[in-house]
Amino acid sequence: MSEKFKRGDDTRPLFFHLNWNQRIRAWVLATIIFFLIISYVFEFARFENILNFKSLILWSVMIIGIAAAYFSWIFAKGEKTNLDKIRAFLIIFITTIIFAPLLGSLSNRYFSYKKTYLKAFEIFEVSRRSQPQKSLSDPIYDYDVFIFYKNHPEKISLKSVSQELKKGDTVTLELTEGFWGFIWVNPESIK
């Protein structure tokens, strides 16, 4: 080993100062965060089809935030200095809060009891998301429709609609009650 590394003047990145066990943990953590980010990207498009999704996000951040604060405090207790305790607490807490809406939305959809029902809504505003796609018989459209649900305006994205929608039309949508009680609309459910 050269004299430079013996003196502690090692300028290599932190990753190279870790032993193999710590490196494996770092790779596993990086892989988990990568898959969470990819999941977030795909789930983000589904947020707009959750009725009252702002409440779901707020609820997720509050509930998961309480759990994150508790577990962050437990993990941070193992650190030696106060600065390291604060760093560990903040890293775990903030990372968990960032992914809280993802966890809330995924658990609401995937653990639902699949209590599905149809409900008719009148469209009070509509906008086409894309140019019509050509199919064998009729053109297919993607729409953003605005409806009232429990006297609150909601924006719903509909995909693969074979009829042209306009303001004042009535559409029947398939609603599913989620695990946490938040209702979500299947984007291809127009009847």
Z-matrix of the N, CA and C atoms (Angstrom, degrees):
N
C 1 1.444
C 2 1.522 1 107.93
N 3 1.293 2 116.10 1 139.83
C 4 1.462 3 119.64 2 -176.95
C 5 1.526 4 110.95 3 -73.40
N 6 1.295 5 116.02 4 163.12
C 7 1.463 6 122.61 5 -179.26
C 8 1.531 7 111.41 6 -62.77
N 9 1.335 8 115.84 7 -31.82
C 10 1.473 9 120.61 8 -178.41
C 11 1.530 10 111.06 9 -61.23
N 12 1.352 11 116.89 10 -43.57
C 13 1.456 12 120.43 11 -177.63
C 14 1.525 13 111.68 12 -75.68
N 15 1.285 14 118.58 13 -27.97
C 16 1.467 15 121.35 14 177.78
C 17 1.519 16 111.01 15 -68.98
N 18 1.296 17 117.96 16 -31.45
C 19 1.471 18 121.49 17 -176.92
C 20 1.526 19 113.00 18 -78.94
N 21 1.319 20 118.65 19 -11.30
C 22 1.457 21 120.32 20 -177.99
C 23 1.515 22 112.94 21 89.91
N 24 1.324 23 117.49 22 13.97
C 25 1.460 24 121.38 23 178.68
C 26 1.523 25 111.05 24 -93.69
N 27 1.298 26 116.92 25 30.73
C 28 1.457 27 121.55 26 -177.49
C 29 1.524 28 109.47 27 -68.22
N 30 1.318 29 117.00 28 120.68
C 31 1.463 30 121.37 29 -177.42
C 32 1.525 31 112.13 30 -101.48
N 33 1.317 32 116.51 31 7.24
C 34 1.465 33 118.88 32 179.23
C 35 1.528 34 109.63 33 -67.79
N 36 1.352 35 118.44 34 157.26
C 37 1.469 36 121.03 35 177.24
C 38 1.530 37 111.30 36 -60.13
N 39 1.319 38 115.43 37 158.76
C 40 1.460 39 122.80 38 -176.26
C 41 1.525 40 112.23 39 -55.71
N 42 1.318 41 117.41 40 -35.98
C 43 1.460 42 121.37 41 -177.73
C 44 1.528 43 111.25 42 -54.65
N 45 1.327 44 118.22 43 -35.98
C 46 1.461 45 121.84 44 -177.28
C 47 1.527 46 112.50 45 -78.16
N 48 1.305 47 118.09 46 -8.71
C 49 1.462 48 121.83 47 176.71
C 50 1.532 49 111.37 48 -89.82
N 51 1.323 50 117.08 49 -6.74
C 52 1.457 51 121.45 50 -177.84
C 53 1.521 52 110.97 51 -85.79
N 54 1.345 53 115.77 52 151.67
C 55 1.465 54 118.28 53 172.80
C 56 1.528 55 108.04 54 -80.30
N 57 1.344 56 117.51 55 176.05
C 58 1.461 57 120.43 56 -173.46
C 59 1.519 58 112.19 57 -65.05
N 60 1.301 59 118.12 58 -36.89
C 61 1.459 60 121.39 59 177.85
C 62 1.530 61 110.68 60 -61.90
N 63 1.316 62 117.26 61 -43.96
C 64 1.461 63 121.50 62 178.62
C 65 1.523 64 111.09 63 -68.00
N 66 1.323 65 117.44 64 -35.93
C 67 1.475 66 120.12 65 177.43
C 68 1.522 67 111.48 66 -64.90
N 69 1.320 68 116.80 67 -40.80
C 70 1.476 69 119.61 68 178.52
C 71 1.524 70 109.96 69 -63.77
N 72 1.318 71 117.01 70 -42.90
C 73 1.473 72 119.98 71 176.98
C 74 1.525 73 111.12 72 -61.24
N 75 1.320 74 116.78 73 -40.26
C 76 1.475 75 120.40 74 179.30
C 77 1.524 76 110.53 75 -63.70
N 78 1.339 77 117.41 76 -42.21
C 79 1.467 78 120.23 77 178.69
C 80 1.524 79 111.16 78 -66.55
N 81 1.316 80 117.67 79 -40.67
C 82 1.467 81 120.57 80 178.39
C 83 1.526 82 110.15 81 -63.18
N 84 1.330 83 117.04 82 -45.26
C 85 1.459 84 121.05 83 178.78
C 86 1.531 85 111.11 84 -62.28
N 87 1.328 86 117.20 85 -42.61
C 88 1.470 87 120.78 86 178.28
C 89 1.529 88 110.86 87 -63.63
N 90 1.324 89 117.46 88 -38.77
C 91 1.464 90 121.12 89 178.74
C 92 1.525 91 110.79 90 -66.28
N 93 1.329 92 117.09 91 -42.72
C 94 1.469 93 120.78 92 178.71
C 95 1.528 94 110.32 93 -62.27
N 96 1.324 95 117.01 94 -45.52
C 97 1.468 96 120.25 95 179.58
C 98 1.525 97 110.72 96 -63.90
N 99 1.339 98 117.43 97 -38.92
C 100 1.467 99 121.07 98 177.31
C 101 1.530 100 110.45 99 -59.99
N 102 1.340 101 117.62 100 -47.29
C 103 1.458 102 120.50 101 -179.53
C 104 1.526 103 111.78 102 -68.34
N 105 1.324 104 117.94 103 -32.52
C 106 1.465 105 119.97 104 175.02
C 107 1.524 106 111.03 105 -65.31
N 108 1.321 107 116.81 106 -40.35
C 109 1.474 108 120.08 107 178.30
C 110 1.524 109 110.48 108 -64.92
N 111 1.326 110 117.30 109 -43.69
C 112 1.475 111 120.62 110 177.81
C 113 1.527 112 109.89 111 -62.35
N 114 1.324 113 117.37 112 -42.73
C 115 1.473 114 120.40 113 178.04
C 116 1.518 115 110.98 114 -62.30
N 117 1.328 116 116.52 115 -39.73
C 118 1.463 117 121.45 116 178.76
C 119 1.530 118 110.24 117 -60.15
N 120 1.325 119 116.28 118 -43.05
C 121 1.464 120 120.34 119 -179.06
C 122 1.526 121 110.31 120 -61.66
N 123 1.327 122 117.45 121 -44.68
C 124 1.457 123 119.85 122 -179.41
C 125 1.529 124 112.12 123 -72.71
N 126 1.313 125 117.71 124 -34.57
C 127 1.464 126 120.76 125 -178.94
C 128 1.527 127 111.63 126 -76.18
N 129 1.315 128 117.28 127 -25.45
C 130 1.461 129 120.79 128 -177.58
C 131 1.529 130 111.40 129 -57.91
N 132 1.320 131 117.36 130 -36.04
C 133 1.468 132 120.93 131 178.60
C 134 1.525 133 111.46 132 -66.94
N 135 1.315 134 118.31 133 -24.07
C 136 1.466 135 121.14 134 -178.94
C 137 1.523 136 113.04 135 -86.35
N 138 1.333 137 117.40 136 -14.42
C 139 1.462 138 120.18 137 179.39
C 140 1.518 139 111.60 138 -57.54
N 141 1.326 140 117.56 139 -37.89
C 142 1.459 141 119.69 140 -175.67
C 143 1.523 142 112.47 141 -71.88
N 144 1.322 143 118.29 142 -11.74
C 145 1.460 144 120.02 143 177.84
C 146 1.521 145 112.42 144 -100.87
N 147 1.326 146 116.94 145 9.91
C 148 1.460 147 120.91 146 172.49
C 149 1.524 148 106.59 147 -96.78
N 150 1.321 149 115.56 148 121.62
C 151 1.454 150 119.19 149 179.62
C 152 1.515 151 108.44 150 -69.89
N 153 1.326 152 116.33 151 129.24
C 154 1.462 153 123.95 152 -177.54
C 155 1.532 154 110.98 153 62.84
N 156 1.338 155 116.16 154 46.34
C 157 1.469 156 120.68 155 -175.01
C 158 1.524 157 112.44 156 -67.80
N 159 1.334 158 118.52 157 -23.31
C 160 1.464 159 119.61 158 177.51
C 161 1.527 160 110.65 159 -63.50
N 162 1.323 161 116.82 160 -36.70
C 163 1.463 162 119.88 161 176.59
C 164 1.526 163 110.98 162 -67.55
N 165 1.332 164 116.75 163 -37.41
C 166 1.467 165 120.03 164 177.29
C 167 1.525 166 110.80 165 -62.49
N 168 1.328 167 117.12 166 -43.17
C 169 1.457 168 120.82 167 179.17
C 170 1.524 169 110.40 168 -64.20
N 171 1.323 170 117.19 169 -46.93
C 172 1.462 171 121.03 170 179.54
C 173 1.520 172 111.04 171 -61.94
N 174 1.306 173 116.89 172 -44.92
C 175 1.457 174 121.82 173 178.99
C 176 1.530 175 110.68 174 -61.24
N 177 1.337 176 116.53 175 -45.04
C 178 1.469 177 121.01 176 -179.97
C 179 1.520 178 111.27 177 -61.43
N 180 1.318 179 116.50 178 -45.97
C 181 1.464 180 120.17 179 -178.44
C 182 1.530 181 110.30 180 -63.81
N 183 1.324 182 117.94 181 -40.11
C 184 1.469 183 119.85 182 -179.06
C 185 1.530 184 111.51 183 -68.80
N 186 1.321 185 117.61 184 -49.86
C 187 1.468 186 120.88 185 -176.49
C 188 1.522 187 110.74 186 -67.75
N 189 1.308 188 117.14 187 -49.89
C 190 1.463 189 120.38 188 -179.22
C 191 1.523 190 110.20 189 -69.18
N 192 1.335 191 117.48 190 -30.37
C 193 1.460 192 120.87 191 176.90
C 194 1.516 193 112.35 192 -63.35
N 195 1.331 194 116.59 193 -39.41
C 196 1.471 195 120.08 194 177.68
C 197 1.529 196 110.05 195 -64.46
N 198 1.327 197 116.25 196 -46.35
C 199 1.470 198 119.96 197 178.04
C 200 1.529 199 110.95 198 -64.28
N 201 1.340 200 116.56 199 -39.97
C 202 1.471 201 120.21 200 179.67
C 203 1.516 202 111.37 201 -64.70
N 204 1.320 203 117.66 202 -38.87
C 205 1.465 204 120.49 203 178.67
C 206 1.528 205 110.45 204 -64.11
N 207 1.316 206 117.16 205 -41.45
C 208 1.459 207 120.87 206 179.67
C 209 1.531 208 111.13 207 -64.03
N 210 1.357 209 116.52 208 -51.07
C 211 1.467 210 119.37 209 -178.17
C 212 1.531 211 111.78 210 -69.08
N 213 1.308 212 117.50 211 -33.60
C 214 1.466 213 120.21 212 176.09
C 215 1.519 214 110.52 213 -63.18
N 216 1.328 215 116.03 214 -41.28
C 217 1.466 216 120.40 215 178.99
C 218 1.529 217 110.81 216 -63.88
N 219 1.345 218 116.70 217 -41.15
C 220 1.467 219 120.58 218 179.48
C 221 1.530 220 110.38 219 -63.92
N 222 1.334 221 117.56 220 -46.52
C 223 1.468 222 120.14 221 -179.46
C 224 1.524 223 111.59 222 -67.65
N 225 1.316 224 116.78 223 -35.73
C 226 1.467 225 120.39 224 -177.78
C 227 1.527 226 111.73 225 -70.46
N 228 1.330 227 117.96 226 -25.08
C 229 1.463 228 120.15 227 179.86
C 230 1.524 229 112.07 228 -60.82
N 231 1.306 230 118.26 229 -26.95
C 232 1.460 231 122.09 230 -177.73
C 233 1.516 232 114.32 231 -75.56
N 234 1.323 233 117.66 232 -12.42
C 235 1.462 234 120.79 233 -179.94
C 236 1.526 235 110.37 234 -76.75
N 237 1.331 236 115.40 235 154.78
C 238 1.469 237 120.23 236 -173.87
C 239 1.523 238 113.07 237 -82.66
N 240 1.329 239 118.50 238 -49.75
C 241 1.461 240 120.37 239 -175.63
C 242 1.530 241 109.67 240 -98.95
N 243 1.318 242 115.29 241 159.03
C 244 1.469 243 119.85 242 178.92
C 245 1.519 244 111.70 243 -63.26
N 246 1.323 245 117.11 244 -36.98
C 247 1.460 246 120.51 245 178.74
C 248 1.526 247 110.72 246 -63.54
N 249 1.323 248 117.65 247 -41.93
C 250 1.460 249 120.91 248 177.37
C 251 1.528 250 111.19 249 -66.44
N 252 1.330 251 117.23 250 -35.48
C 253 1.466 252 120.38 251 177.19
C 254 1.523 253 110.84 252 -64.28
N 255 1.320 254 115.85 253 -43.03
C 256 1.470 255 119.79 254 179.31
C 257 1.525 256 110.52 255 -65.48
N 258 1.316 257 117.01 256 -43.89
C 259 1.476 258 120.62 257 178.69
C 260 1.524 259 111.36 258 -60.07
N 261 1.330 260 116.66 259 -48.38
C 262 1.466 261 120.19 260 -179.01
C 263 1.524 262 110.45 261 -61.94
N 264 1.333 263 116.43 262 -44.19
C 265 1.460 264 119.94 263 179.56
C 266 1.520 265 111.09 264 -59.54
N 267 1.337 266 116.68 265 -49.51
C 268 1.467 267 120.37 266 -176.64
C 269 1.517 268 112.70 267 -66.41
N 270 1.320 269 117.81 268 -40.14
C 271 1.469 270 120.00 269 -179.89
C 272 1.523 271 110.50 270 -62.31
N 273 1.321 272 116.82 271 -48.12
C 274 1.471 273 120.04 272 -178.87
C 275 1.521 274 110.64 273 -67.68
N 276 1.322 275 117.21 274 -44.47
C 277 1.464 276 121.57 275 -176.63
C 278 1.531 277 111.41 276 -64.57
N 279 1.321 278 117.37 277 -50.27
C 280 1.470 279 120.75 278 -176.81
C 281 1.523 280 111.30 279 -66.46
N 282 1.328 281 117.37 280 -41.61
C 283 1.466 282 119.89 281 178.40
C 284 1.524 283 110.88 282 -61.27
N 285 1.308 284 116.99 283 -42.13
C 286 1.465 285 120.31 284 179.54
C 287 1.524 286 111.32 285 -66.42
N 288 1.320 287 117.51 286 -40.54
C 289 1.471 288 120.93 287 179.03
C 290 1.530 289 110.62 288 -63.90
N 291 1.315 290 117.17 289 -38.38
C 292 1.471 291 120.29 290 179.75
C 293 1.526 292 110.90 291 -61.59
N 294 1.332 293 116.91 292 -38.55
C 295 1.458 294 120.15 293 -177.58
C 296 1.529 295 113.41 294 -93.37
N 297 1.319 296 118.85 295 3.83
C 298 1.465 297 122.07 296 -179.67
C 299 1.531 298 113.13 297 -60.80
N 300 1.351 299 120.52 298 -45.92
C 301 1.470 300 118.45 299 178.15
C 302 1.531 301 113.07 300 -60.86
N 303 1.324 302 116.69 301 -35.13
C 304 1.468 303 120.13 302 176.97
C 305 1.520 304 110.14 303 -62.88
N 306 1.307 305 117.24 304 -48.10
C 307 1.463 306 120.97 305 -179.30
C 308 1.526 307 111.06 306 -63.79
N 309 1.337 308 117.49 307 -39.82
C 310 1.458 309 120.82 308 178.25
C 311 1.518 310 112.23 309 -64.01
N 312 1.326 311 116.64 310 -44.74
C 313 1.461 312 120.87 311 -178.80
C 314 1.526 313 111.66 312 -68.10
N 315 1.337 314 116.66 313 -45.62
C 316 1.470 315 119.60 314 -179.51
C 317 1.526 316 111.37 315 -63.20
N 318 1.334 317 116.90 316 -44.70
C 319 1.462 318 118.92 317 -179.62
C 320 1.528 319 111.22 318 -67.57
N 321 1.323 320 117.52 319 -34.06
C 322 1.463 321 120.61 320 177.85
C 323 1.526 322 110.98 321 -64.25
N 324 1.331 323 117.10 322 -40.51
C 325 1.466 324 120.42 323 -178.20
C 326 1.524 325 113.32 324 -81.06
N 327 1.329 326 117.86 325 -46.81
C 328 1.462 327 120.02 326 -171.50
C 329 1.526 328 113.98 327 -80.95
N 330 1.318 329 118.21 328 -24.77
C 331 1.455 330 119.89 329 178.80
C 332 1.523 331 111.66 330 -101.04
N 333 1.331 332 116.83 331 16.60
C 334 1.463 333 119.57 332 -179.00
C 335 1.524 334 109.56 333 -71.04
N 336 1.309 335 114.41 334 158.01
C 337 1.456 336 120.60 335 -179.87
C 338 1.525 337 111.37 336 -82.48
N 339 1.312 338 116.09 337 2.64
C 340 1.463 339 122.59 338 -178.64
C 341 1.517 340 111.75 339 58.45
N 342 1.337 341 115.95 340 36.36
C 343 1.461 342 120.88 341 172.78
C 344 1.527 343 105.89 342 -78.72
N 345 1.317 344 115.68 343 95.48
C 346 1.454 345 122.63 344 -174.08
C 347 1.526 346 109.58 345 -109.65
N 348 1.331 347 114.57 346 139.57
C 349 1.449 348 120.04 347 177.22
C 350 1.522 349 108.92 348 -148.00
N 351 1.324 350 116.10 349 162.32
C 352 1.458 351 122.75 350 -179.98
C 353 1.522 352 109.27 351 -102.00
N 354 1.324 353 115.54 352 142.06
C 355 1.465 354 120.03 353 178.42
C 356 1.526 355 108.14 354 -144.23
N 357 1.318 356 115.87 355 138.73
C 358 1.465 357 121.83 356 179.92
C 359 1.526 358 109.51 357 -90.92
N 360 1.333 359 115.74 358 138.10
C 361 1.458 360 122.69 359 178.21
C 362 1.520 361 109.12 360 -132.53
N 363 1.318 362 114.67 361 145.97
C 364 1.461 363 119.35 362 172.98
C 365 1.529 364 108.21 363 -93.31
N 366 1.310 365 116.51 364 133.78
C 367 1.462 366 121.95 365 -179.46
C 368 1.521 367 108.09 366 -82.04
N 369 1.330 368 117.48 367 124.34
C 370 1.460 369 118.97 368 176.33
C 371 1.523 370 111.94 369 -102.55
N 372 1.315 371 117.04 370 -9.18
C 373 1.477 372 121.70 371 173.40
C 374 1.518 373 107.37 372 -159.97
N 375 1.324 374 115.79 373 145.73
C 376 1.462 375 120.33 374 -179.39
C 377 1.521 376 109.27 375 -145.48
N 378 1.321 377 115.64 376 143.48
C 379 1.466 378 120.18 377 173.10
C 380 1.521 379 108.33 378 -142.75
N 381 1.311 380 114.92 379 139.42
C 382 1.459 381 121.01 380 -179.78
C 383 1.525 382 108.82 381 -82.03
N 384 1.316 383 117.13 382 132.17
C 385 1.467 384 121.71 383 -178.08
C 386 1.513 385 112.81 384 -83.10
N 387 1.300 386 117.34 385 -28.79
C 388 1.463 387 119.73 386 -175.31
C 389 1.519 388 109.79 387 -150.07
N 390 1.295 389 114.62 388 170.49
C 391 1.458 390 120.40 389 174.54
C 392 1.529 391 108.62 390 -69.19
N 393 1.330 392 116.94 391 151.22
C 394 1.466 393 118.28 392 -179.36
C 395 1.526 394 111.30 393 -61.63
N 396 1.321 395 114.95 394 139.31
C 397 1.457 396 120.81 395 175.78
C 398 1.521 397 107.61 396 -92.02
N 399 1.286 398 115.15 397 142.88
C 400 1.465 399 119.27 398 -179.93
C 401 1.523 400 109.33 399 -81.67
N 402 1.320 401 115.58 400 131.92
C 403 1.464 402 121.08 401 174.40
C 404 1.526 403 107.40 402 -123.00
N 405 1.307 404 116.21 403 -173.89
C 406 1.459 405 119.55 404 -177.84
C 407 1.524 406 112.44 405 -67.05
N 408 1.332 407 117.98 406 -36.08
C 409 1.461 408 119.16 407 -175.96
C 410 1.533 409 112.33 408 -115.25
N 411 1.311 410 117.82 409 -58.40
C 412 1.458 411 122.28 410 -175.40
C 413 1.521 412 110.18 411 -121.16
N 414 1.341 413 116.78 412 157.31
C 415 1.465 414 117.85 413 173.52
C 416 1.531 415 110.43 414 -69.45
N 417 1.321 416 115.34 415 151.84
C 418 1.464 417 121.60 416 -179.32
C 419 1.523 418 108.06 417 -115.34
N 420 1.349 419 116.08 418 134.89
C 421 1.457 420 122.12 419 -175.72
C 422 1.531 421 110.98 420 -118.56
N 423 1.312 422 115.14 421 155.54
C 424 1.467 423 123.00 422 167.89
C 425 1.523 424 106.78 423 -115.36
N 426 1.331 425 116.82 424 131.70
C 427 1.458 426 121.36 425 -174.24
C 428 1.528 427 111.62 426 -128.76
N 429 1.320 428 114.94 427 154.23
C 430 1.458 429 123.57 428 160.97
C 431 1.521 430 105.07 429 -108.75
N 432 1.330 431 116.16 430 117.81
C 433 1.460 432 120.01 431 178.73
C 434 1.524 433 108.35 432 -114.76
N 435 1.301 434 115.27 433 147.98
C 436 1.461 435 122.06 434 179.20
C 437 1.517 436 107.68 435 -114.82
N 438 1.328 437 114.78 436 125.00
C 439 1.457 438 121.97 437 -177.79
C 440 1.530 439 108.36 438 -129.19
N 441 1.317 440 115.85 439 167.71
C 442 1.458 441 120.73 440 172.23
C 443 1.520 442 108.14 441 -103.59
N 444 1.333 443 115.98 442 126.59
C 445 1.459 444 121.67 443 174.77
C 446 1.524 445 107.30 444 -125.34
N 447 1.312 446 116.24 445 117.55
C 448 1.470 447 122.64 446 -175.15
C 449 1.526 448 110.91 447 51.95
N 450 1.315 449 115.54 448 47.41
C 451 1.465 450 125.05 449 177.58
C 452 1.527 451 114.36 450 63.28
N 453 1.318 452 118.09 451 18.86
C 454 1.465 453 121.99 452 175.24
C 455 1.521 454 108.74 453 -120.99
N 456 1.326 455 117.44 454 135.51
C 457 1.467 456 118.90 455 177.81
C 458 1.527 457 110.38 456 -69.69
N 459 1.309 458 115.67 457 137.86
C 460 1.461 459 122.52 458 179.00
C 461 1.518 460 109.03 459 -132.44
N 462 1.326 461 115.39 460 140.68
C 463 1.470 462 121.34 461 176.47
C 464 1.525 463 107.73 462 -101.66
N 465 1.320 464 115.87 463 127.69
C 466 1.456 465 122.49 464 -179.64
C 467 1.525 466 107.84 465 -123.32
N 468 1.319 467 117.13 466 135.64
C 469 1.462 468 121.91 467 175.50
C 470 1.521 469 108.37 468 -98.35
N 471 1.307 470 115.51 469 124.92
C 472 1.461 471 121.31 470 178.61
C 473 1.517 472 109.01 471 -112.83
N 474 1.321 473 116.02 472 139.26
C 475 1.461 474 121.58 473 -178.14
C 476 1.517 475 109.98 474 -120.53
N 477 1.306 476 115.21 475 151.05
C 478 1.465 477 122.93 476 174.38
C 479 1.522 478 112.19 477 56.34
N 480 1.333 479 116.80 478 49.89
C 481 1.458 480 122.26 479 178.87
C 482 1.519 481 107.81 480 -91.86
N 483 1.333 482 116.30 481 125.34
C 484 1.468 483 119.99 482 -175.69
C 485 1.522 484 112.80 483 -88.60
N 486 1.306 485 118.41 484 -6.74
C 487 1.467 486 121.42 485 178.01
C 488 1.514 487 109.12 486 -114.47
N 489 1.302 488 115.90 487 152.51
C 490 1.461 489 119.65 488 177.49
C 491 1.524 490 108.84 489 -84.15
N 492 1.332 491 116.11 490 127.53
C 493 1.457 492 121.37 491 -178.50
C 494 1.514 493 110.48 492 -99.65
N 495 1.336 494 115.01 493 147.96
C 496 1.459 495 119.74 494 176.14
C 497 1.520 496 108.74 495 -143.46
N 498 1.319 497 114.95 496 165.94
C 499 1.460 498 121.78 497 -179.60
C 500 1.518 499 109.97 498 -56.79
N 501 1.347 500 115.71 499 134.43
C 502 1.455 501 121.08 500 179.70
C 503 1.516 502 113.66 501 95.44
N 504 1.333 503 118.90 502 -14.72
C 505 1.464 504 121.00 503 176.99
C 506 1.523 505 110.02 504 -67.64
N 507 1.314 506 114.86 505 154.23
C 508 1.461 507 120.92 506 174.53
C 509 1.513 508 108.10 507 -106.66
N 510 1.337 509 115.36 508 129.11
C 511 1.459 510 120.63 509 177.68
C 512 1.523 511 109.00 510 -120.72
N 513 1.307 512 115.49 511 145.79
C 514 1.459 513 121.57 512 176.04
C 515 1.517 514 107.41 513 -105.16
N 516 1.322 515 115.89 514 121.08
C 517 1.463 516 121.63 515 -176.47
C 518 1.522 517 110.60 516 -113.70
N 519 1.314 518 114.52 517 150.76
C 520 1.464 519 121.34 518 176.89
C 521 1.527 520 108.61 519 -91.08
N 522 1.316 521 117.04 520 114.81
C 523 1.460 522 123.26 521 -179.41
C 524 1.526 523 109.11 522 -104.91
N 525 1.331 524 115.93 523 138.93
C 526 1.461 525 121.48 524 177.43
C 527 1.514 526 108.84 525 -124.72
N 528 1.327 527 115.67 526 128.27
C 529 1.455 528 119.97 527 177.90
C 530 1.521 529 108.65 528 -80.40
N 531 1.328 530 115.54 529 123.26
C 532 1.451 531 121.01 530 -177.14
C 533 1.515 532 113.18 531 -80.26
N 534 1.306 533 115.87 532 174.45
C 535 1.466 534 123.29 533 -177.88
C 536 1.519 535 112.03 534 -59.51
N 537 1.337 536 116.96 535 -39.36
C 538 1.465 537 121.25 536 -178.51
C 539 1.521 538 112.17 537 -91.58
N 540 1.326 539 117.64 538 5.63
C 541 1.453 540 120.97 539 177.81
C 542 1.523 541 114.09 540 94.40
N 543 1.322 542 117.64 541 -3.00
C 544 1.464 543 120.41 542 177.73
C 545 1.520 544 108.90 543 -86.50
N 546 1.316 545 115.85 544 133.41
C 547 1.454 546 122.05 545 -174.80
C 548 1.524 547 109.25 546 -91.18
N 549 1.324 548 115.63 547 137.08
C 550 1.458 549 120.19 548 176.82
C 551 1.515 550 109.65 549 -126.09
N 552 1.329 551 114.21 550 151.89
C 553 1.461 552 122.35 551 -175.00
C 554 1.519 553 108.54 552 -108.58
N 555 1.313 554 115.15 553 130.20
C 556 1.466 555 120.72 554 174.22
C 557 1.527 556 107.90 555 -68.10
N 558 1.344 557 119.78 556 122.40
C 559 1.468 558 120.16 557 -174.81
C 560 1.518 559 114.52 558 -66.85
N 561 1.319 560 117.67 559 -14.85
C 562 1.461 561 120.57 560 179.50
C 563 1.534 562 110.86 561 -112.55
N 564 1.331 563 115.75 562 29.14
C 565 1.461 564 120.07 563 -170.86
C 566 1.514 565 114.33 564 -100.92
N 567 1.305 566 119.36 565 6.28
C 568 1.465 567 119.80 566 -175.42
C 569 1.528 568 110.11 567 -62.46
N 570 1.317 569 114.73 568 134.05
C 571 1.476 570 120.84 569 -178.91
C 572 1.503 571 109.86 570 -115.75
